[in-house]
Amino acid sequence: MKPPASKLKKELGVRHVFCIASGAMISSGIFVLPGVAFRQAGPSVILSYLLAGLLALVGILSVIELTTAMPKAGGDYYHVTRSLGPLAGTASGILGWFALSLKSAFAIYGLSALIHSITGIPVLLIGAAMCVVFTWLNIKGVEDAARVEVWLVGALLSLLALYVLVGVRHVTPTSYLPFAPNGINRTLLTAGFVFVSFGGLLKAATIAEEVRCPGRTMPTAMVCAVVAVTALYTAILFVTVGILPAKALATSLTPLADVARMKTGAVGYWLISMGAVLAFVTTANAGIMSASRYPLALGRDRLVPGFLSRIDPRYGVPRVGIILTGTTIFLSLMLPLELLVKTASTVVLTAYVLAALAVIILRQIRLQNYRPTFKVPFYPWLPITGAVVFVLLIIDMGAATIEISLGLVLFSTLVYVFYGRKRSDQEYALLYLIRSVTSRALATGSLESELRDVVHERDQIGRDEFDGIVEKAKVLDVDRRVSRDELFAQVAELLSGRLSVNRDLLYQDLIDREHETSTVISPFVAIPHVIIEGDNRFDVALVRCREGARFSPVDNAVKAVFVIVGSRDCRNLHLKALAAIAYVVQHPEFEDRWMDTRDAEQLRDIFLLSRRVRTSTRQAPGGDAEHAGQ
């Protein structure tokens, strides 16, 4: 069956995401960069790579939280747009798209140069062929591309593990002395220099919409990827520094291949060269797959022309975005890549900074429907510390890199001003923060509605008859202290017209029911429920008493009141409503959510987004009902 035109197929599991993230990281950062980094830090380059991996883990934690709350195509672009606004989102999306395209171009250039050294075929011609192959593979479908990625990364990791296992027996302990000949400060600065080795980690976040069970899959796969790659990098550097003489390592652009040739001859050299080919291929393949999701997300939000967001009805992929990304990568092969790749690293660091800011904003404004399944530990200190460190690393990249990045930001601003601003009405979290100190009219609640839809899709929440009742239920928000009788009078006024019953009779029924047995089930919650005369009559009122309702001298501060009124033929729905409400109010965060919500829609969302078991109900004659699991 063909997927809907606006939907991406959810075909990726933990191993796919792990391999996409790992394959995007393992490239020139380990096959080329160690020699250059060794010149700066000496043997302590081992520590530099370890520190860079820890920094990458700190940065990716914020991205993971945002991804589990909003698993949508575009990754960091989507998160920035929903937190900081469409202008910042446009800049983030275009920068991210160019960054991943350029990093993929660098990988294809490295692969083409390697093939050129063997065959003599022109680099540009080889690069063009590679762009066509990877573009075609991604158009065929994300599952096919991801399946290839799994095999390629598996082979690559096996070769690198073999390199470590064979090489560790040949290390010379004296090779590590002096460990930090240029001082510990140079070691720390080198950590920023080699951070590019972890730059591909963000690619996995851009395909979150195509992941099965993203709330569990993304944290597991991404954390495992960064930990595994950091450990592998550290082990590889330990072996490389311990075997290759310092002078040779400081001037080598192929340090791993040189070590393999030294200890195992031509066989080892060719195996590691094959590993380099696999690394370039995995980076290029993952790059096209993830970079193409940026124009898709921008097009969906009408910040760029809509044709970029079209999904191929046959393969369920953004075909136009993939072709455009492949073309951009090919054109990039004609440019001097060193400065552009460094610029791409700056963009990755900027993405980490924006992700940390987005987490802080979304946490502080306490959006009801911002419900990540993974939360950054040690909040807010870890995101703040990470953001500060990443800004310092950006500054260390140099003026030329920053100027290029600012030029791309200016281009993004022009795109927004002359195209996106007129067409996009996207609401964002920063408006809620501004609203809290200015006008409540600034935010309309559309972001909450969008996040509700995202959670429904992420958790695959079904919909039953009670959900339909909640969507239409009357919501009463009382901002002063009231008595039980006052509250029942207001509820009777609300429901009598909808149920076609006498207001005074309904009021008296509620009072009489309370006299029989108290409906207060906890100091915070009461569930008054009555049976009325008639047929096919059922309604619910959701009441929040901010200052508390006095039901009795003991129960004098009830904050959540759920009134259920129905005729006898709706007794099954009556019981179902009681069970659903009882389940929701037992959630450990219920009381905080109930008091923190801003409006009626958010109060409803507490029920609509609950993970209770839902059943589809068909009302049969005589009041019986048939139930089927949904």
DAFENHU-V708941 format. One record per residue. N is the residue number from 0. PHI is phi as a letter, one per 30 degrees, with the letter a starting at -180 (* if undefined). PSI is psi as a letter, one per 30 degrees, with the letter a starting at -180 (none if undefined). Layout:
N_PHI_PSI, N_PHI_PSI
This chain:
0_*_k, 1_d_k, 2_d_l, 3_e_l, 4_d_f, 5_c_g, 6_c_k, 7_c_k, 8_d_k, 9_c_j, 10_b_f, 11_c_k, 12_c_a, 13_e_e, 14_d_e, 15_d_e, 16_d_e, 17_e_e, 18_d_e, 19_d_e, 20_d_e, 21_d_e, 22_d_e, 23_d_f, 24_d_e, 25_d_j, 26_a_b, 27_d_f, 28_d_f, 29_c_f, 30_d_f, 31_b_e, 32_d_e, 33_e_e, 34_d_e, 35_d_e, 36_d_e, 37_d_e, 38_d_f, 39_d_e, 40_c_f, 41_i_a, 42_e_f, 43_d_g, 44_e_f, 45_e_e, 46_d_e, 47_d_e, 48_d_e, 49_d_e, 50_d_e, 51_d_e, 52_d_e, 53_d_e, 54_d_e, 55_d_e, 56_d_e, 57_d_e, 58_d_e, 59_d_f, 60_d_e, 61_d_e, 62_d_e, 63_d_e, 64_e_e, 65_d_e, 66_d_e, 67_d_f, 68_d_e, 69_b_i, 70_d_i, 71_b_l, 72_e_k, 73_j_f, 74_h_c, 75_d_e, 76_e_e, 77_d_e, 78_d_e, 79_d_e, 80_d_e, 81_d_f, 82_c_e, 83_c_f, 84_j_l, 85_d_f, 86_d_e, 87_d_e, 88_d_e, 89_d_e, 90_d_e, 91_d_e, 92_d_e, 93_d_e, 94_d_e, 95_d_e, 96_d_e, 97_d_e, 98_d_e, 99_d_e, 100_d_e, 101_d_e, 102_d_e, 103_d_e, 104_d_e, 105_d_e, 106_d_e, 107_d_e, 108_d_e, 109_d_e, 110_d_e, 111_d_e, 112_d_e, 113_d_e, 114_d_e, 115_d_e, 116_d_f, 117_c_e, 118_c_f, 119_i_f, 120_d_k, 121_e_k, 122_e_e, 123_d_e, 124_d_e, 125_d_e, 126_d_e, 127_d_e, 128_d_e, 129_d_e, 130_d_e, 131_d_e, 132_d_e, 133_d_e, 134_d_e, 135_d_e, 136_d_e, 137_d_e, 138_d_e, 139_d_f, 140_k_k, 141_d_e, 142_d_e, 143_d_e, 144_d_e, 145_d_e, 146_d_e, 147_d_e, 148_d_e, 149_e_e, 150_d_e, 151_d_e, 152_d_e, 153_e_e, 154_d_e, 155_d_e, 156_d_e, 157_d_e, 158_d_e, 159_d_e, 160_d_e, 161_d_e, 162_e_e, 163_d_e, 164_d_e, 165_d_e, 166_d_e, 167_d_f, 168_d_f, 169_c_g, 170_d_l, 171_c_j, 172_e_e, 173_d_f, 174_d_f, 175_c_g, 176_c_k, 177_d_k, 178_d_e, 179_b_i, 180_d_f, 181_c_g, 182_j_l, 183_d_f, 184_d_e, 185_d_e, 186_d_e, 187_d_e, 188_d_e, 189_d_f, 190_e_e, 191_d_e, 192_d_e, 193_d_g, 194_e_f, 195_e_f, 196_d_f, 197_c_g, 198_d_f, 199_d_f, 200_d_e, 201_d_f, 202_e_e, 203_d_e, 204_d_f, 205_d_f, 206_c_g, 207_d_e, 208_d_f, 209_c_g, 210_c_k, 211_d_k, 212_h_h, 213_d_f, 214_d_f, 215_c_e, 216_d_e, 217_d_e, 218_d_e, 219_d_e, 220_d_e, 221_d_e, 222_d_e, 223_d_e, 224_d_e, 225_d_e, 226_d_e, 227_d_e, 228_d_e, 229_d_e, 230_d_e, 231_d_e, 232_e_e, 233_d_e, 234_d_e, 235_d_e, 236_d_e, 237_e_e, 238_d_e, 239_d_e, 240_d_e, 241_d_f, 242_c_e, 243_d_k, 244_e_k, 245_e_e, 246_d_e, 247_d_e, 248_d_e, 249_d_f, 250_c_g, 251_d_k, 252_c_g, 253_b_i, 254_d_e, 255_d_e, 256_d_e, 257_d_e, 258_d_e, 259_d_e, 260_d_e, 261_d_e, 262_c_f, 263_b_g, 264_i_a, 265_d_e, 266_d_e, 267_d_e, 268_d_e, 269_d_e, 270_d_e, 271_d_e, 272_d_e, 273_d_e, 274_d_e, 275_d_e, 276_d_e, 277_d_e, 278_d_e, 279_d_e, 280_d_e, 281_d_e, 282_d_e, 283_d_e, 284_d_e, 285_d_e, 286_d_e, 287_d_e, 288_e_e, 289_d_e, 290_d_e, 291_d_f, 292_d_f, 293_d_e, 294_d_e, 295_e_e, 296_d_e, 297_d_e, 298_d_e, 299_e_e, 300_d_g, 301_i_h, 302_c_f, 303_b_l, 304_e_k, 305_d_f, 306_d_f, 307_d_f, 308_c_g, 309_d_k, 310_c_k, 311_d_k, 312_d_f, 313_d_e, 314_c_f, 315_i_h, 316_b_l, 317_d_i, 318_e_e, 319_d_e, 320_d_e, 321_d_e, 322_d_e, 323_d_e, 324_d_e, 325_d_e, 326_d_e, 327_d_e, 328_d_e, 329_d_e, 330_d_e, 331_d_f, 332_d_f, 333_d_f, 334_c_l, 335_d_j, 336_c_f, 337_e_e, 338_d_e, 339_d_e, 340_d_e, 341_d_e, 342_d_e, 343_d_e, 344_d_e, 345_d_e, 346_d_e, 347_d_e, 348_d_e, 349_d_e, 350_d_e, 351_d_e, 352_d_e, 353_d_e, 354_d_e, 355_d_e, 356_d_e, 357_d_e, 358_d_e, 359_d_e, 360_d_e, 361_d_e, 362_d_e, 363_d_e, 364_d_f, 365_h_h, 366_d_k, 367_e_e, 368_c_g, 369_d_j, 370_b_i, 371_d_k, 372_d_f, 373_b_k, 374_b_k, 375_d_k, 376_d_l, 377_h_h, 378_d_k, 379_c_g, 380_d_e, 381_d_e, 382_d_e, 383_d_e, 384_d_e, 385_d_e, 386_d_e, 387_d_e, 388_d_e, 389_d_e, 390_d_e, 391_d_e, 392_d_e, 393_d_e, 394_d_e, 395_d_f, 396_d_f, 397_j_l, 398_d_e, 399_d_e, 400_d_e, 401_d_e, 402_d_e, 403_d_e, 404_d_e, 405_d_e, 406_d_e, 407_d_e, 408_d_e, 409_d_e, 410_d_e, 411_d_e, 412_d_e, 413_d_e, 414_e_e, 415_d_e, 416_d_e, 417_c_f, 418_b_d, 419_d_e, 420_d_e, 421_d_f, 422_c_f, 423_c_k, 424_b_h, 425_d_k, 426_d_k, 427_b_l, 428_d_e, 429_e_f, 430_d_e, 431_d_e, 432_d_e, 433_d_e, 434_d_e, 435_d_f, 436_c_f, 437_b_c, 438_c_k, 439_d_f, 440_d_f, 441_d_e, 442_c_k, 443_c_f, 444_j_f, 445_d_f, 446_d_e, 447_e_e, 448_d_e, 449_d_e, 450_d_e, 451_d_e, 452_d_e, 453_d_e, 454_d_e, 455_e_e, 456_d_e, 457_d_e, 458_c_g, 459_h_h, 460_d_k, 461_d_a, 462_b_k, 463_c_a, 464_d_e, 465_d_e, 466_e_e, 467_d_e, 468_d_e, 469_d_e, 470_d_f, 471_c_f, 472_d_l, 473_d_k, 474_c_k, 475_c_k, 476_c_j, 477_c_k, 478_c_g, 479_b_l, 480_d_k, 481_b_l, 482_d_l, 483_e_e, 484_d_e, 485_d_e, 486_d_e, 487_d_e, 488_d_e, 489_d_e, 490_d_e, 491_d_e, 492_d_e, 493_d_e, 494_c_f, 495_d_e, 496_d_e, 497_d_e, 498_c_f, 499_h_h, 500_b_l, 501_d_k, 502_d_e, 503_d_e, 504_d_e, 505_d_e, 506_d_e, 507_d_e, 508_e_e, 509_d_e, 510_d_e, 511_d_e, 512_d_e, 513_d_e, 514_d_e, 515_d_e, 516_a_k, 517_d_k, 518_c_g, 519_d_j, 520_c_f, 521_a_l, 522_e_f, 523_c_f, 524_b_k, 525_b_k, 526_b_i, 527_d_k, 528_b_k, 529_b_l, 530_c_k, 531_c_l, 532_d_l, 533_j_a, 534_b_k, 535_h_h, 536_b_k, 537_a_k, 538_a_l, 539_b_k, 540_b_k, 541_c_k, 542_b_k, 543_c_k, 544_c_j, 545_d_e, 546_c_g, 547_j_k, 548_c_k, 549_c_j, 550_d_e, 551_a_l, 552_e_f, 553_d_e, 554_c_i, 555_c_g, 556_b_h, 557_d_k, 558_c_f, 559_b_j, 560_b_k, 561_c_j, 562_c_k, 563_c_k, 564_b_k, 565_a_l, 566_d_l, 567_d_e, 568_d_f, 569_c_g, 570_d_e, 571_d_e, 572_d_e, 573_e_e, 574_d_e, 575_d_e, 576_d_e, 577_e_e, 578_d_e, 579_d_e, 580_d_e, 581_d_e, 582_d_e, 583_d_e, 584_d_f, 585_d_f, 586_d_k, 587_e_f, 588_c_g, 589_e_e, 590_d_e, 591_d_e, 592_d_e, 593_d_e, 594_d_f, 595_d_f, 596_d_l, 597_c_f, 598_a_a, 599_d_e, 600_d_e, 601_d_e, 602_d_e, 603_d_e, 604_d_f, 605_e_e, 606_d_e, 607_d_f, 608_c_g, 609_d_l, 610_c_h, 611_d_l, 612_d_k, 613_c_k, 614_b_k, 615_d_k, 616_b_k, 617_c_j, 618_d_k, 619_c_l, 620_e_k, 621_i_g, 622_j_f, 623_d_l, 624_b_k, 625_c_k, 626_c_k, 627_b_k, 628_d_k, 629_c_none
